[in-house]
Amino acid sequence: MARPAILYQNQTWMLRISGRFLVLLSLFVVIGFMTAYPIGRLIINSFLESHLGEPTAWGLGSWQAAFNDPSLAKALGNTFFLGIARTVISSVLAIYFAWVVTRTNTPYKGLVEFMLWLGFFLPFLPITIGWILLLDPNYGLVNKFLMNNFNLSSAPLNIYSYGGIIWAHLAFSTSIRFLLITPAFRAMDATLEEAARTLGSDSFGVLRKVTVPILLPAILAATSLGFIKSLESIEIELLLGAPAGIYVYSTKIWEYLRWEPPLYGQATALSSLFLVVILLMVWGQRALLGQREFTTISGRGYLARATDLGHWRWVNFSSCALFIVIMIVLPLTVLIMGTFMRIFGYFDLANPWTLQNWTQAFDDPIFLRSLRNTVLLGVGVAVVGALFYAVVSYALIRMRFFGRGVLDFLSWLPWALPGVLIGLALLWVFLGSGPLLRPLYGTLPLMVLAIIIGSMPLGVQMLKAAMQQMGNELEESSRVLGASGLYTFRRIVMPLLRPAIMVVGLVGFITAVREIPTVMFLSSFSSRPISLLMLDYLVGGRKEQASVIGVFIVVLIIVAALIGRKLGMTMGLSDRK
């Protein structure tokens, strides 16, 4: 009787091994199709000279046409100049804010952290509309105030300039770096800082000579990632750069794809070049830090005590509050004012205020259809993306298999790609893959897929962090009692991860509501979300209606962010120690 039992156990073991193999193989295939395959198609198709529907022809014509464009050199120079300038400024600010929140006794640190956290999710366009109302050289409130009170003959400030573009980016650029380096500040052992103070160094000297050098890997990672994200920006550059003749690489791609017929070859050649530049940047960062030691937490435990700044703590709070009020609260307040204006920006009319913009928006069938598309897009990303990220993170944390590093790299890869490249790569995949995938072009499922790909690194990393905090005793007990891996995942892992999955889902919903670069080349007239409708209104000069949509998006995001923050705090996702 023992032999059948052994055979049964062997069969059960073989089934589990085969099921595990199928799950891992499926993950490799799916993630490879979502990341590596579109990137490969993007590079290959940069050498394709024929249009869709024509016989295939290969050559360097697209590259030659793209790089013979006399305006390209200036656009590339603008791209790196603007990216480097805002990276330097925002990195200094982010280091300061992270130090204030994590290493000092500055009052109301939680409020400062939440507002900077919120600044990461606020969409670019509504903030930019607010800055236009404040700094437009013709009707900006700040310019009018300065001209009237200081007898100036012309506006001293111009939002349509290099400085204006950098300024409009500052809230988001600072917030994303703050979020990336804050966990490292919290986890750092304060022993060396205490030793420096004992030797007579002041608080800012400790920050400059001890804290920043030790946290250099996290700071460089945040800086390089923020620089990469700055390359993908297109909304602010279109809105503020185009009127001043300032073009960057993303707006050049936009220009190529707006031609009739679209110049896909030139757009793809330019995208391929930037893909190479981005990968070289990632390799350079790893080469720079790969041989150095930056241990901040050791097995002997660590000290993490806030520095008492005395009366200076209120100075730090005031500086943080000033940044938040100017960069976030002020433009949002003016944006709300813009929704009630008869003519955008003209405050000097006899009766400048009206409710007509709001009533027209909700009576507009295009707005209502776009709102429905946005809700469906957000829910699709939240549900499908969160569940998919949960499976990927479970495989990376709980399973041991050959090629796990490759799978982890593929799941991280979209963070090294601007959203414009992701959208353009998927455009090639679905337009050039025959009748099976081509009908999906311009549909909501394709846009859901694009945002899931772009958000994959953040979603997977959040769930990996949550899963690392979970013991695996319950899972082992379930397997010992004969439960399958699928049953254990469904009945044990998923309930324990439910709070984290809800947070990731809400982050996905927020991303879908505000996203523009990733989906701008993938939508059709019938599937456009309200974020793209707002961009269309702005480019078409309908700023009053765009302001209404901007306020609506901001309200959706703030509500979702408050819910996500609450869930994150209850399960420790905010990295509090």
DRENTORTOR-471920 format. One record per residue (C-alpha): residue in one letter; x, y, z; residue number from 1. Coordinates in steps of 0.2 Angstrom, whole numbers, plus 5000, padded with zeros to 4 digits. Layout:
N
LOBA_a_X_Y_Z_NUM
...
This chain:
577
LOBA_m_5000_5000_5000_1
LOBA_a_5015_5012_5002_2
LOBA_r_5019_5011_4984_3
LOBA_p_5003_5019_4977_4
LOBA_a_5005_5033_4991_5
LOBA_i_5023_5036_4985_6
LOBA_l_5017_5037_4967_7
LOBA_y_5003_5049_4972_8
LOBA_q_5015_5060_4980_9
LOBA_n_5027_5060_4965_10
LOBA_q_5013_5064_4954_11
LOBA_t_5007_5079_4965_12
LOBA_w_5025_5085_4965_13
LOBA_m_5027_5084_4946_14
LOBA_l_5010_5093_4944_15
LOBA_r_5017_5107_4956_16
LOBA_i_5033_5108_4947_17
LOBA_s_5024_5109_4930_18
LOBA_g_5012_5122_4936_19
LOBA_r_5026_5132_4943_20
LOBA_f_5035_5131_4927_21
LOBA_l_5020_5136_4917_22
LOBA_v_5017_5151_4928_23
LOBA_l_5036_5157_4927_24
LOBA_l_5036_5154_4908_25
LOBA_s_5020_5164_4906_26
LOBA_l_5027_5179_4916_27
LOBA_f_5043_5179_4905_28
LOBA_v_5032_5179_4889_29
LOBA_v_5020_5192_4895_30
LOBA_i_5033_5204_4902_31
LOBA_g_5044_5201_4888_32
LOBA_f_5030_5205_4876_33
LOBA_m_5026_5221_4886_34
LOBA_t_5044_5227_4887_35
LOBA_a_5057_5219_4877_36
LOBA_y_5047_5216_4861_37
LOBA_p_5040_5234_4859_38
LOBA_i_5058_5241_4862_39
LOBA_g_5065_5229_4849_40
LOBA_r_5052_5234_4837_41
LOBA_l_5055_5252_4840_42
LOBA_i_5073_5250_4835_43
LOBA_i_5070_5239_4820_44
LOBA_n_5057_5250_4813_45
LOBA_s_5068_5265_4814_46
LOBA_f_5076_5257_4798_47
LOBA_l_5059_5255_4789_48
LOBA_e_5056_5267_4775_49
LOBA_s_5040_5260_4768_50
LOBA_h_5023_5266_4775_51
LOBA_l_5010_5255_4781_52
LOBA_g_5001_5244_4768_53
LOBA_e_5016_5246_4756_54
LOBA_p_5030_5233_4752_55
LOBA_t_5043_5232_4765_56
LOBA_a_5058_5243_4761_57
LOBA_w_5073_5245_4773_58
LOBA_g_5086_5258_4774_59
LOBA_l_5094_5273_4783_60
LOBA_g_5082_5286_4775_61
LOBA_s_5072_5289_4790_62
LOBA_w_5088_5292_4801_63
LOBA_q_5095_5304_4787_64
LOBA_a_5079_5314_4786_65
LOBA_a_5077_5315_4805_66
LOBA_f_5095_5321_4808_67
LOBA_n_5095_5332_4792_68
LOBA_d_5081_5343_4800_69
LOBA_p_5090_5359_4804_70
LOBA_s_5080_5362_4820_71
LOBA_l_5084_5345_4828_72
LOBA_a_5101_5351_4835_73
LOBA_k_5093_5365_4844_74
LOBA_a_5079_5354_4850_75
LOBA_l_5091_5341_4857_76
LOBA_g_5101_5355_4865_77
LOBA_n_5085_5362_4873_78
LOBA_t_5080_5345_4880_79
LOBA_f_5097_5342_4889_80
LOBA_f_5098_5360_4895_81
LOBA_l_5080_5360_4902_82
LOBA_g_5082_5343_4909_83
LOBA_i_5099_5347_4918_84
LOBA_a_5094_5364_4925_85
LOBA_r_5078_5357_4933_86
LOBA_t_5087_5341_4939_87
LOBA_v_5100_5351_4948_88
LOBA_i_5088_5364_4956_89
LOBA_s_5075_5350_4961_90
LOBA_s_5088_5338_4968_91
LOBA_v_5095_5352_4980_92
LOBA_l_5077_5356_4986_93
LOBA_a_5072_5337_4987_94
LOBA_i_5088_5333_4998_95
LOBA_y_5083_5348_5009_96
LOBA_f_5065_5343_5011_97
LOBA_a_5070_5325_5014_98
LOBA_w_5082_5330_5028_99
LOBA_v_5069_5341_5036_100
LOBA_v_5056_5328_5036_101
LOBA_t_5066_5313_5042_102
LOBA_r_5081_5320_5052_103
LOBA_t_5075_5335_5061_104
LOBA_n_5061_5340_5073_105
LOBA_t_5053_5352_5062_106
LOBA_p_5035_5354_5066_107
LOBA_y_5021_5348_5055_108
LOBA_k_5032_5336_5045_109
LOBA_g_5018_5325_5041_110
LOBA_l_5009_5339_5032_111
LOBA_v_5024_5344_5023_112
LOBA_e_5027_5326_5017_113
LOBA_f_5009_5324_5012_114
LOBA_m_5009_5340_5001_115
LOBA_l_5025_5335_4993_116
LOBA_w_5018_5317_4990_117
LOBA_l_5002_5325_4982_118
LOBA_g_5013_5336_4971_119
LOBA_f_5020_5320_4963_120
LOBA_f_5002_5315_4957_121
LOBA_l_4995_5332_4952_122
LOBA_p_4994_5333_4933_123
LOBA_f_5006_5345_4924_124
LOBA_l_4992_5354_4913_125
LOBA_p_4981_5361_4927_126
LOBA_i_4996_5368_4936_127
LOBA_t_5003_5375_4920_128
LOBA_i_4986_5384_4917_129
LOBA_g_4987_5392_4934_130
LOBA_w_5005_5398_4930_131
LOBA_i_4999_5406_4914_132
LOBA_l_4985_5416_4923_133
LOBA_l_4999_5422_4935_134
LOBA_l_5014_5425_4923_135
LOBA_d_5007_5428_4906_136
LOBA_p_5015_5444_4899_137
LOBA_n_4999_5451_4893_138
LOBA_y_4987_5447_4907_139
LOBA_g_4996_5438_4921_140
LOBA_l_4991_5444_4938_141
LOBA_v_5009_5444_4945_142
LOBA_n_5015_5454_4930_143
LOBA_k_5000_5466_4931_144
LOBA_f_5003_5469_4949_145
LOBA_l_5022_5473_4946_146
LOBA_m_5018_5484_4932_147
LOBA_n_5005_5494_4941_148
LOBA_n_5015_5496_4957_149
LOBA_f_5032_5499_4951_150
LOBA_n_5028_5509_4935_151
LOBA_l_5035_5496_4923_152
LOBA_s_5032_5498_4904_153
LOBA_s_5033_5480_4900_154
LOBA_a_5030_5463_4909_155
LOBA_p_5045_5458_4919_156
LOBA_l_5041_5439_4919_157
LOBA_n_5036_5428_4905_158
LOBA_i_5030_5410_4907_159
LOBA_y_5033_5407_4889_160
LOBA_s_5052_5405_4891_161
LOBA_y_5066_5393_4897_162
LOBA_g_5064_5399_4914_163
LOBA_g_5045_5397_4913_164
LOBA_i_5046_5379_4908_165
LOBA_i_5059_5375_4922_166
LOBA_w_5048_5384_4935_167
LOBA_a_5032_5375_4929_168
LOBA_h_5041_5358_4931_169
LOBA_l_5048_5362_4948_170
LOBA_a_5034_5355_4959_171
LOBA_f_5033_5338_4951_172
LOBA_s_5052_5337_4949_173
LOBA_t_5055_5340_4967_174
LOBA_s_5042_5329_4973_175
LOBA_i_5047_5314_4963_176
LOBA_r_5065_5315_4970_177
LOBA_f_5059_5318_4987_178
LOBA_l_5049_5302_4987_179
LOBA_l_5063_5292_4980_180
LOBA_i_5076_5298_4993_181
LOBA_t_5066_5299_5008_182
LOBA_p_5066_5281_5012_183
LOBA_a_5085_5281_5012_184
LOBA_f_5086_5295_5024_185
LOBA_r_5074_5286_5036_186
LOBA_a_5084_5270_5035_187
LOBA_m_5101_5278_5037_188
LOBA_d_5111_5275_5054_189
LOBA_a_5113_5292_5063_190
LOBA_t_5129_5287_5072_191
LOBA_l_5141_5296_5060_192
LOBA_e_5130_5311_5061_193
LOBA_e_5130_5311_5080_194
LOBA_a_5149_5309_5079_195
LOBA_a_5151_5324_5068_196
LOBA_r_5141_5335_5079_197
LOBA_t_5151_5329_5094_198
LOBA_l_5166_5335_5085_199
LOBA_g_5158_5353_5083_200
LOBA_s_5150_5352_5066_201
LOBA_d_5133_5361_5064_202
LOBA_s_5117_5353_5057_203
LOBA_f_5120_5359_5039_204
LOBA_g_5138_5354_5039_205
LOBA_v_5133_5337_5044_206
LOBA_l_5121_5336_5030_207
LOBA_r_5134_5342_5017_208
LOBA_k_5149_5332_5023_209
LOBA_v_5141_5316_5031_210
LOBA_t_5123_5313_5026_211
LOBA_v_5124_5317_5007_212
LOBA_p_5140_5307_5004_213
LOBA_i_5133_5292_5013_214
LOBA_l_5116_5293_5004_215
LOBA_l_5125_5296_4987_216
LOBA_p_5118_5280_4978_217
LOBA_a_5100_5284_4983_218
LOBA_i_5102_5302_4977_219
LOBA_l_5111_5298_4961_220
LOBA_a_5097_5285_4957_221
LOBA_a_5083_5298_4961_222
LOBA_t_5093_5311_4950_223
LOBA_s_5095_5299_4935_224
LOBA_l_5077_5293_4936_225
LOBA_g_5071_5311_4937_226
LOBA_f_5081_5316_4923_227
LOBA_i_5075_5302_4912_228
LOBA_k_5057_5307_4917_229
LOBA_s_5060_5325_4912_230
LOBA_l_5065_5319_4895_231
LOBA_e_5047_5312_4892_232
LOBA_s_5038_5328_4897_233
LOBA_i_5028_5335_4882_234
LOBA_e_5013_5344_4890_235
LOBA_i_5022_5359_4897_236
LOBA_e_5034_5360_4883_237
LOBA_l_5020_5361_4870_238
LOBA_l_5010_5374_4880_239
LOBA_l_5024_5385_4886_240
LOBA_g_5038_5381_4873_241
LOBA_a_5029_5382_4857_242
LOBA_p_5023_5400_4858_243
LOBA_a_5041_5405_4861_244
LOBA_g_5049_5394_4848_245
LOBA_i_5056_5382_4861_246
LOBA_y_5056_5364_4855_247
LOBA_v_5062_5348_4863_248
LOBA_y_5064_5330_4857_249
LOBA_s_5047_5325_4863_250
LOBA_t_5038_5339_4854_251
LOBA_k_5049_5335_4838_252
LOBA_i_5042_5317_4839_253
LOBA_w_5024_5325_4841_254
LOBA_e_5027_5336_4826_255
LOBA_y_5033_5321_4816_256
LOBA_l_5017_5311_4820_257
LOBA_r_5005_5326_4817_258
LOBA_w_5011_5327_4799_259
LOBA_e_4999_5320_4786_260
LOBA_p_5004_5306_4783_261
LOBA_p_5013_5304_4799_262
LOBA_l_5032_5303_4798_263
LOBA_y_5033_5287_4808_264
LOBA_g_5051_5283_4802_265
LOBA_q_5058_5300_4808_266
LOBA_a_5049_5299_4824_267
LOBA_t_5056_5281_4827_268
LOBA_a_5073_5286_4823_269
LOBA_l_5074_5300_4835_270
LOBA_s_5066_5289_4848_271
LOBA_s_5079_5275_4845_272
LOBA_l_5093_5288_4848_273
LOBA_f_5086_5293_4865_274
LOBA_l_5083_5275_4870_275
LOBA_v_5102_5272_4868_276
LOBA_v_5106_5288_4877_277
LOBA_i_5095_5283_4892_278
LOBA_l_5102_5265_4893_279
LOBA_l_5120_5273_4893_280
LOBA_m_5115_5284_4907_281
LOBA_v_5108_5269_4917_282
LOBA_w_5124_5259_4913_283
LOBA_g_5135_5274_4918_284
LOBA_q_5126_5276_4935_285
LOBA_r_5129_5257_4939_286
LOBA_a_5147_5258_4933_287
LOBA_l_5150_5273_4944_288
LOBA_l_5143_5266_4960_289
LOBA_g_5146_5247_4957_290
LOBA_q_5163_5246_4966_291
LOBA_r_5159_5258_4980_292
LOBA_e_5153_5254_4998_293
LOBA_f_5138_5264_5005_294
LOBA_t_5132_5253_5019_295
LOBA_t_5120_5263_5030_296
LOBA_i_5112_5249_5040_297
LOBA_s_5122_5235_5048_298
LOBA_g_5117_5219_5058_299
LOBA_r_5121_5228_5075_300
LOBA_g_5106_5239_5073_301
LOBA_y_5106_5258_5070_302
LOBA_l_5101_5274_5077_303
LOBA_a_5089_5286_5069_304
LOBA_r_5086_5301_5081_305
LOBA_a_5079_5318_5075_306
LOBA_t_5091_5333_5076_307
LOBA_d_5085_5346_5088_308
LOBA_l_5086_5362_5078_309
LOBA_g_5079_5374_5092_310
LOBA_h_5072_5390_5085_311
LOBA_w_5078_5385_5067_312
LOBA_r_5064_5372_5066_313
LOBA_w_5051_5385_5063_314
LOBA_v_5063_5393_5049_315
LOBA_n_5063_5376_5041_316
LOBA_f_5044_5374_5042_317
LOBA_s_5042_5391_5035_318
LOBA_s_5053_5388_5020_319
LOBA_c_5044_5371_5016_320
LOBA_a_5027_5380_5018_321
LOBA_l_5033_5394_5007_322
LOBA_f_5038_5382_4993_323
LOBA_i_5021_5372_4995_324
LOBA_v_5010_5387_4994_325
LOBA_i_5019_5395_4980_326
LOBA_m_5022_5380_4969_327
LOBA_i_5006_5370_4973_328
LOBA_v_4993_5380_4982_329
LOBA_l_4994_5396_4972_330
LOBA_p_4993_5389_4954_331
LOBA_l_4978_5378_4959_332
LOBA_t_4969_5392_4967_333
LOBA_v_4971_5403_4952_334
LOBA_l_4966_5388_4941_335
LOBA_i_4949_5387_4950_336
LOBA_m_4947_5406_4947_337
LOBA_g_4950_5403_4928_338
LOBA_t_4935_5391_4927_339
LOBA_f_4923_5405_4931_340
LOBA_m_4930_5418_4919_341
LOBA_r_4921_5424_4903_342
LOBA_i_4937_5426_4894_343
LOBA_f_4952_5417_4901_344
LOBA_g_4965_5429_4909_345
LOBA_y_4955_5445_4907_346
LOBA_f_4951_5451_4924_347
LOBA_d_4948_5469_4919_348
LOBA_l_4931_5466_4911_349
LOBA_a_4915_5474_4918_350
LOBA_n_4908_5457_4923_351
LOBA_p_4922_5444_4921_352
LOBA_w_4914_5430_4930_353
LOBA_t_4902_5417_4924_354
LOBA_l_4896_5399_4928_355
LOBA_q_4894_5396_4909_356
LOBA_n_4910_5386_4907_357
LOBA_w_4904_5373_4920_358
LOBA_t_4887_5371_4913_359
LOBA_q_4894_5370_4895_360
LOBA_a_4907_5356_4901_361
LOBA_f_4893_5345_4908_362
LOBA_d_4882_5348_4893_363
LOBA_d_4896_5343_4881_364
LOBA_p_4894_5325_4875_365
LOBA_i_4912_5325_4871_366
LOBA_f_4917_5329_4889_367
LOBA_l_4905_5316_4895_368
LOBA_r_4912_5303_4884_369
LOBA_s_4929_5307_4888_370
LOBA_l_4925_5306_4907_371
LOBA_r_4917_5289_4904_372
LOBA_n_4933_5284_4895_373
LOBA_t_4944_5290_4910_374
LOBA_v_4934_5281_4923_375
LOBA_l_4935_5265_4913_376
LOBA_l_4953_5268_4909_377
LOBA_g_4957_5271_4928_378
LOBA_v_4947_5256_4934_379
LOBA_g_4955_5245_4921_380
LOBA_v_4973_5250_4926_381
LOBA_a_4969_5249_4945_382
LOBA_v_4961_5231_4944_383
LOBA_v_4971_5223_4930_384
LOBA_g_4987_5231_4935_385
LOBA_a_4987_5228_4953_386
LOBA_l_4983_5210_4951_387
LOBA_f_4996_5208_4938_388
LOBA_y_5009_5217_4949_389
LOBA_a_5005_5205_4963_390
LOBA_v_5008_5190_4953_391
LOBA_v_5025_5197_4947_392
LOBA_s_5030_5202_4965_393
LOBA_y_5026_5186_4972_394
LOBA_a_5036_5177_4959_395
LOBA_l_5051_5188_4962_396
LOBA_i_5050_5187_4981_397
LOBA_r_5044_5169_4985_398
LOBA_m_5050_5159_4971_399
LOBA_r_5068_5154_4967_400
LOBA_f_5072_5150_4949_401
LOBA_f_5085_5153_4935_402
LOBA_g_5083_5169_4927_403
LOBA_r_5075_5178_4941_404
LOBA_g_5087_5193_4939_405
LOBA_v_5082_5194_4921_406
LOBA_l_5063_5195_4925_407
LOBA_d_5066_5208_4938_408
LOBA_f_5076_5218_4926_409
LOBA_l_5062_5217_4913_410
LOBA_s_5049_5223_4926_411
LOBA_w_5060_5238_4930_412
LOBA_l_5064_5242_4912_413
LOBA_p_5049_5253_4908_414
LOBA_w_5055_5266_4921_415
LOBA_a_5070_5269_4910_416
LOBA_l_5059_5273_4896_417
LOBA_p_5050_5290_4893_418
LOBA_g_5031_5287_4891_419
LOBA_v_5032_5294_4874_420
LOBA_l_5044_5280_4869_421
LOBA_i_5032_5267_4877_422
LOBA_g_5017_5274_4867_423
LOBA_l_5027_5275_4851_424
LOBA_a_5034_5257_4853_425
LOBA_l_5016_5250_4856_426
LOBA_l_5010_5260_4841_427
LOBA_w_5022_5250_4830_428
LOBA_v_5018_5233_4839_429
LOBA_f_4999_5235_4836_430
LOBA_l_5000_5243_4819_431
LOBA_g_5013_5232_4812_432
LOBA_s_5007_5215_4819_433
LOBA_g_4994_5210_4806_434
LOBA_p_4975_5209_4807_435
LOBA_l_4976_5200_4824_436
LOBA_l_4982_5215_4835_437
LOBA_r_4979_5230_4823_438
LOBA_p_4960_5232_4828_439
LOBA_l_4965_5235_4846_440
LOBA_y_4974_5252_4840_441
LOBA_g_4964_5267_4847_442
LOBA_t_4955_5256_4860_443
LOBA_l_4954_5258_4879_444
LOBA_p_4962_5240_4882_445
LOBA_l_4977_5246_4872_446
LOBA_m_4979_5262_4883_447
LOBA_v_4976_5251_4899_448
LOBA_l_4990_5240_4893_449
LOBA_a_5002_5255_4890_450
LOBA_i_4999_5263_4907_451
LOBA_i_5001_5246_4916_452
LOBA_i_5018_5244_4907_453
LOBA_g_5023_5262_4911_454
LOBA_s_5018_5260_4930_455
LOBA_m_5025_5242_4932_456
LOBA_p_5041_5247_4941_457
LOBA_l_5032_5257_4954_458
LOBA_g_5018_5244_4956_459
LOBA_v_5030_5229_4957_460
LOBA_q_5042_5238_4969_461
LOBA_m_5028_5243_4981_462
LOBA_l_5021_5226_4982_463
LOBA_k_5038_5218_4984_464
LOBA_a_5041_5229_4999_465
LOBA_a_5024_5224_5006_466
LOBA_m_5028_5206_5003_467
LOBA_q_5045_5207_5011_468
LOBA_q_5037_5212_5027_469
LOBA_m_5026_5196_5027_470
LOBA_g_5032_5180_5035_471
LOBA_n_5030_5165_5025_472
LOBA_e_5024_5153_5039_473
LOBA_l_5006_5153_5033_474
LOBA_e_5011_5149_5015_475
LOBA_e_5022_5135_5021_476
LOBA_s_5008_5128_5032_477
LOBA_s_4996_5128_5018_478
LOBA_r_5008_5119_5006_479
LOBA_v_5012_5106_5020_480
LOBA_l_4993_5102_5021_481
LOBA_g_4993_5099_5003_482
LOBA_a_4986_5115_4995_483
LOBA_s_4991_5120_4978_484
LOBA_g_5002_5135_4974_485
LOBA_l_4987_5144_4966_486
LOBA_y_4976_5140_4981_487
LOBA_t_4989_5146_4993_488
LOBA_f_4991_5162_4983_489
LOBA_r_4972_5165_4982_490
LOBA_r_4967_5161_5000_491
LOBA_i_4983_5166_5010_492
LOBA_v_4994_5179_5000_493
LOBA_m_4980_5189_4992_494
LOBA_p_4971_5193_5008_495
LOBA_l_4987_5198_5017_496
LOBA_l_4992_5209_5002_497
LOBA_r_4974_5217_5000_498
LOBA_p_4979_5234_5008_499
LOBA_a_4994_5235_4998_500
LOBA_i_4985_5230_4982_501
LOBA_m_4972_5243_4985_502
LOBA_v_4985_5256_4987_503
LOBA_v_4994_5251_4971_504
LOBA_g_4977_5251_4962_505
LOBA_l_4973_5269_4968_506
LOBA_v_4990_5274_4962_507
LOBA_g_4986_5266_4945_508
LOBA_f_4970_5275_4945_509
LOBA_i_4978_5292_4948_510
LOBA_t_4991_5288_4935_511
LOBA_a_4978_5284_4922_512
LOBA_v_4968_5300_4926_513
LOBA_r_4983_5311_4923_514
LOBA_e_4993_5302_4910_515
LOBA_i_4996_5310_4893_516
LOBA_p_5013_5305_4885_517
LOBA_t_5010_5286_4886_518
LOBA_v_4993_5287_4878_519
LOBA_m_4994_5302_4867_520
LOBA_f_4998_5291_4851_521
LOBA_l_4987_5277_4855_522
LOBA_s_4970_5285_4857_523
LOBA_s_4957_5288_4844_524
LOBA_f_4943_5301_4844_525
LOBA_s_4931_5290_4853_526
LOBA_s_4943_5283_4866_527
LOBA_r_4951_5300_4871_528
LOBA_p_4952_5302_4890_529
LOBA_i_4949_5319_4898_530
LOBA_s_4968_5322_4900_531
LOBA_l_4970_5322_4881_532
LOBA_l_4954_5332_4879_533
LOBA_m_4961_5345_4890_534
LOBA_l_4977_5346_4880_535
LOBA_d_4967_5347_4864_536
LOBA_y_4957_5362_4872_537
LOBA_l_4973_5371_4877_538
LOBA_v_4982_5368_4860_539
LOBA_g_4966_5375_4852_540
LOBA_g_4965_5390_4863_541
LOBA_r_4949_5385_4873_542
LOBA_k_4957_5388_4890_543
LOBA_e_4941_5391_4899_544
LOBA_q_4935_5374_4895_545
LOBA_a_4952_5367_4899_546
LOBA_s_4952_5375_4916_547
LOBA_v_4936_5366_4920_548
LOBA_i_4943_5349_4915_549
LOBA_g_4959_5353_4925_550
LOBA_v_4950_5356_4941_551
LOBA_f_4939_5341_4938_552
LOBA_i_4955_5330_4936_553
LOBA_v_4963_5338_4951_554
LOBA_v_4948_5334_4962_555
LOBA_l_4948_5316_4957_556
LOBA_i_4967_5314_4960_557
LOBA_i_4966_5323_4977_558
LOBA_v_4952_5311_4983_559
LOBA_a_4961_5296_4977_560
LOBA_a_4977_5302_4984_561
LOBA_l_4969_5305_5001_562
LOBA_i_4962_5287_5001_563
LOBA_g_4979_5280_4995_564
LOBA_r_4988_5289_5009_565
LOBA_k_4977_5283_5022_566
LOBA_l_4978_5265_5016_567
LOBA_g_4997_5267_5015_568
LOBA_m_4999_5274_5032_569
LOBA_t_4988_5260_5040_570
LOBA_m_5000_5246_5032_571
LOBA_g_5016_5255_5034_572
LOBA_l_5019_5259_5016_573
LOBA_s_5024_5277_5019_574
LOBA_d_5041_5270_5026_575
LOBA_r_5039_5277_5043_576
LOBA_k_5051_5270_5056_577
